[in-house]
Amino acid sequence: MKILITGGTGVNGAATARLLVSRGQRPVLLDNRVDMSLIADIADDVDIVTGDILDGAGLKELVEAHGITHIAHMAALMPGPAEANPSLAIAIGVDGTLNVLEAARACDVRRVVYTSSNAFVGTVSGKHGHPDFVPLDETLPPDPADIYGVTKVCSETLGNYYRKRHGIEFVALRYPSIYGPGKLARHGVLALYGKVIEDAMAGREFSVPRGGDQRNDVVYVGDVAHSIVLALNAEGLSQWTFNVGTARGVTLKDFAAVLKRLFPDSRIDIGDGLDFREGYKQSYCIFDIGKAREQLGYSPQYDLERGIEDYIASIRKLDLPV
């Protein structure tokens, strides 16, 4: 097995690469702007290529030259920049996926694992939202609420077509909210869970006016990496789309409680109520991860306390600014 990770020096890519290295693999990391900050500790154990998934010919050459057999496709434009520049979002999120699939087809790549999102289903309401939070399974129809979600729907549709038409094993992994080292610096306002952690570490005051009681499925990047590695290796699959989360809801107040134990002097002020995103997108949910448990062998490795502790340890190990 020889694995290519697109977006390989990003938050999810770096965590996946580190896990693969720990298991004796030497992955190839592709990124258009290589940032070594999240992979400094494994830089000698991976192959790093500066390139662009919008360069279809270059992507095919890379896949062929490195003998790639499996691709973890993570490169994407995040929701904020995607809304600001829909053309670029579609280019990266859809045309880029098409180029990955075409390279896979041309070079006989066996499997493509794609990191999708609950943005596929868009707004979450009714029984799946507050206060019932009936867990979401993989059968809800697509109804994206932003351009980012549109790219996820298009990419999953393309991948399923290439699986049926060309025999490429396309596995889509849908995630709820993700937190992990590096996400705050890269994703800004969407990384509120990271901000409360890093503000506590730095001794800064963290304050949000409302939303402390809002439940949400929040998965640590270590479990994202774990699920991707499982999906790269899983045999005998009878379905190809999986929800990956924690199957439970946590709140910002839960984060604060853990951080107060770790940093007793931290100043964390979180208002009561719901919707800390203040109307940006009502996608708070809890995932049904039964299919991922059954077919991928996935189960969460990080509860909230372990995830926060690993986040802090990783920031310190990589000497990242907070």
C-alpha positions in Angstrom: 0.0 0.0 0.0 1.3 3.4 -1.0 -0.9 6.3 0.2 -1.3 9.9 -1.1 -2.8 12.5 1.2 -4.2 15.6 -0.6 -4.2 18.6 1.8 -1.5 16.6 3.5 0.0 19.3 5.7 -3.4 20.6 6.9 -5.0 19.7 10.2 -6.6 16.4 9.2 -3.8 15.5 6.8 -1.1 15.9 9.3 -2.8 13.8 11.9 -3.5 11.1 9.4 0.1 11.1 8.2 1.4 10.9 11.8 -0.8 7.9 12.5 0.3 6.2 9.2 4.0 6.8 10.1 3.4 5.2 13.5 2.2 2.1 11.7 5.2 1.8 9.4 3.8 3.7 6.3 5.6 6.4 4.4 2.8 8.5 2.9 3.1 11.1 0.2 1.7 14.5 1.3 0.4 16.9 -1.4 -0.3 20.5 -0.7 -0.3 23.7 -2.7 1.2 25.7 0.1 3.3 23.4 2.2 3.2 24.4 5.9 5.6 22.3 8.0 4.3 23.4 11.4 2.0 20.5 11.9 4.3 17.8 10.6 7.7 19.0 11.9 8.1 15.8 14.0 7.5 13.5 11.1 9.1 15.5 8.2 11.8 12.9 7.7 9.3 10.1 7.5 7.0 11.4 4.7 7.4 12.5 1.1 6.2 16.1 0.6 5.2 17.3 -2.8 4.2 20.9 -3.6 1.4 20.7 -6.1 -2.2 21.5 -6.9 -5.2 19.2 -7.3 -6.4 21.6 -10.0 -3.4 20.4 -12.1 -4.8 17.2 -13.4 -1.8 16.2 -15.5 0.6 16.9 -12.7 -1.6 14.9 -10.3 -1.5 11.9 -12.6 2.2 12.1 -12.9 2.6 12.2 -9.1 0.3 9.2 -8.6 2.2 7.2 -11.3 5.7 8.2 -10.2 5.1 7.2 -6.5 3.1 4.1 -7.3 0.1 5.3 -5.3 -2.5 2.6 -4.5 -4.7 4.5 -2.1 -5.6 8.2 -1.8 -7.0 10.1 1.2 -8.5 13.1 -0.4 -8.8 16.0 2.1 -8.0 19.1 0.1 -10.9 21.7 0.2 -11.7 25.3 0.7 -13.3 26.0 4.1 -16.8 27.3 4.5 -16.0 31.0 5.0 -13.6 31.4 2.0 -16.0 29.2 0.0 -18.9 31.6 0.6 -16.7 34.5 -0.3 -15.4 32.9 -3.5 -17.9 30.3 -4.9 -16.0 29.9 -8.1 -12.8 28.9 -6.3 -14.8 26.7 -3.9 -16.3 24.8 -6.8 -12.9 24.6 -8.6 -11.1 23.1 -5.5 -14.0 21.2 -4.1 -15.5 19.7 -7.3 -13.0 20.0 -10.1 -10.2 19.0 -7.7 -12.1 15.9 -6.7 -12.7 15.1 -10.4 -9.0 15.3 -11.0 -8.3 13.0 -8.1 -10.7 10.5 -9.4 -9.4 10.7 -13.0 -5.8 10.2 -11.7 -7.1 7.2 -9.7 -8.8 5.8 -12.8 -5.8 6.3 -15.1 -3.3 4.8 -12.6 -5.4 1.9 -11.2 -5.6 3.3 -7.7 -7.7 0.9 -5.7 -9.4 3.2 -3.2 -10.1 6.9 -2.6 -11.2 7.9 0.9 -12.9 11.3 0.9 -13.4 13.5 3.9 -17.0 14.8 3.7 -19.1 16.6 6.3 -22.5 17.0 7.9 -22.7 20.0 5.5 -24.0 17.4 3.1 -27.3 17.5 4.8 -27.2 21.2 5.6 -29.6 22.6 8.2 -30.4 20.1 11.0 -33.9 20.5 12.5 -36.9 18.6 13.7 -36.3 15.4 15.7 -32.6 15.5 14.8 -32.1 19.0 16.4 -32.7 20.5 19.8 -33.9 19.2 22.1 -34.4 15.6 21.0 -31.2 15.1 19.0 -32.2 11.8 17.4 -28.8 10.7 15.9 -28.3 11.3 12.2 -27.6 8.3 10.0 -26.4 8.2 6.4 -29.8 8.0 4.8 -30.8 11.7 5.1 -31.1 13.3 1.6 -28.7 16.1 0.6 -29.8 19.6 1.3 -26.7 21.8 1.6 -27.0 25.2 3.2 -23.8 26.7 1.8 -21.4 26.4 -1.0 -19.1 24.2 1.1 -21.9 21.8 1.5 -22.6 21.9 -2.3 -19.0 20.8 -2.9 -19.5 17.9 -0.6 -22.6 16.7 -2.3 -21.0 17.1 -5.7 -17.9 15.2 -4.7 -19.7 12.4 -3.1 -21.9 12.1 -6.2 -18.8 12.0 -8.4 -17.1 9.5 -6.3 -20.1 7.2 -6.3 -20.3 7.4 -10.1 -16.6 6.5 -10.4 -17.1 3.6 -8.1 -20.0 2.2 -10.1 -18.6 3.1 -13.6 -14.8 2.5 -13.1 -14.5 0.3 -10.1 -12.7 2.7 -7.9 -13.5 2.0 -4.2 -14.7 5.4 -3.2 -15.4 5.8 0.6 -17.0 9.0 1.9 -16.5 9.7 5.6 -18.8 12.4 6.9 -17.8 14.3 10.0 -19.5 16.7 12.4 -17.5 19.5 14.1 -13.8 18.7 14.3 -11.3 20.2 16.7 -7.5 19.7 16.7 -4.2 21.6 16.8 -3.8 24.1 14.0 -7.5 24.4 13.2 -7.8 27.8 15.0 -5.0 29.3 13.0 -6.4 28.0 9.7 -10.2 28.1 10.1 -10.7 31.1 12.4 -14.3 31.6 13.6 -15.2 28.0 12.8 -12.7 26.7 15.3 -14.4 28.0 18.5 -13.7 24.7 20.3 -10.0 25.3 19.6 -10.1 28.9 20.7 -11.4 28.1 24.2 -8.6 25.6 24.6 -5.8 27.9 23.3 -7.1 30.9 25.2 -7.0 28.8 28.4 -3.4 27.7 27.6 -2.3 31.3 26.9 -4.0 32.8 29.9 -6.3 34.9 27.8 -9.9 35.5 28.7 -12.4 33.5 26.6 -15.9 35.0 26.4 -19.0 34.2 24.3 -22.3 35.8 25.1 -24.5 32.8 24.5 -24.6 29.2 23.5 -23.0 27.4 26.4 -25.8 24.8 26.6 -25.8 24.0 22.9 -25.2 20.3 22.4 -23.2 19.1 19.4 -21.2 16.1 18.2 -17.6 17.2 18.3 -14.9 14.8 17.2 -11.2 15.2 17.9 -8.8 15.1 15.0 -7.1 12.0 16.4 -10.4 10.1 15.7 -10.6 11.6 12.3 -7.2 10.2 11.5 -8.1 6.9 13.1 -11.3 6.6 10.9 -9.4 7.5 7.7 -6.8 4.8 8.3 -9.5 2.3 9.0 -11.3 3.3 5.8 -8.1 2.9 3.8 -7.7 -0.7 5.0 -11.3 -2.0 5.5 -12.3 -5.1 3.5 -15.7 -6.5 2.6 -17.6 -3.2 2.6 -21.3 -3.4 1.8 -21.8 0.4 1.8 -19.5 3.3 1.0 -20.7 6.3 3.1 -20.1 6.5 6.8 -20.9 8.9 9.6 -17.9 9.3 11.9 -18.2 11.2 15.2 -18.6 10.5 18.9 -22.3 9.6 19.0 -22.8 12.0 21.9 -23.4 15.7 22.4 -21.1 18.0 24.3 -21.4 21.7 25.1 -18.9 24.6 25.4 -19.6 24.4 29.1 -18.3 20.8 29.0 -15.1 22.1 27.4 -14.8 24.8 30.0 -15.2 22.3 32.8 -12.3 20.2 31.6 -10.1 23.2 31.0 -10.9 24.6 34.5 -9.5 21.4 35.9 -6.4 21.6 33.8 -5.9 25.4 34.1 -7.6 26.5 37.4 -6.8 30.2 36.8 -8.3 30.2 33.4 -10.9 32.9 32.7 -13.8 31.4 30.7 -17.1 33.2 30.5 -19.8 31.4 28.5 -23.3 32.6 28.3 -26.3 30.3 28.7 -28.6 29.2 25.9 -28.3 27.8 22.4 -26.7 28.6 19.0 -23.2 30.0 19.8 -22.8 30.4 16.0 -25.5 33.0 16.2 -27.5 31.9 13.2 -24.6 31.1 10.9 -25.8 27.6 10.2 -28.0 25.4 12.2 -26.0 22.2 11.8 -25.7 21.1 15.5 -26.3 17.4 15.6 -25.3 14.0 17.0 -24.2 11.3 14.6 -25.3 7.7 14.4 -22.0 5.9 13.9 -23.3 2.4 13.9 -22.3 1.6 10.3 -18.8 2.8 10.9 -18.5 0.6 14.0 -19.9 -2.4 12.1 -18.0 -2.1 8.8 -14.9 0.0 9.5 -14.3 -1.2 13.1 -14.4 2.4 14.2 -15.0 3.5 17.7 -14.0 6.8 19.3 -10.6 6.7 20.9 -10.8 10.2 22.4 -13.5 11.3 24.9 -13.6 15.0 25.6 -11.0 15.0 28.3 -8.5 12.9 26.4 -9.0 14.9 23.3 -8.3 18.2 25.1 -5.3 16.7 26.8 -3.9 15.5 23.5 -4.6 18.8 21.9 -2.6 20.6 24.6 0.2 18.1 24.4 0.5 18.3 20.6 0.6 22.1 20.7 3.5 21.9 23.2 5.3 19.1 21.3 5.1 21.0 18.0 5.9 24.3 19.7 2.9 25.9 18.0 1.9 29.5 19.0 -1.3 30.0 21.0 
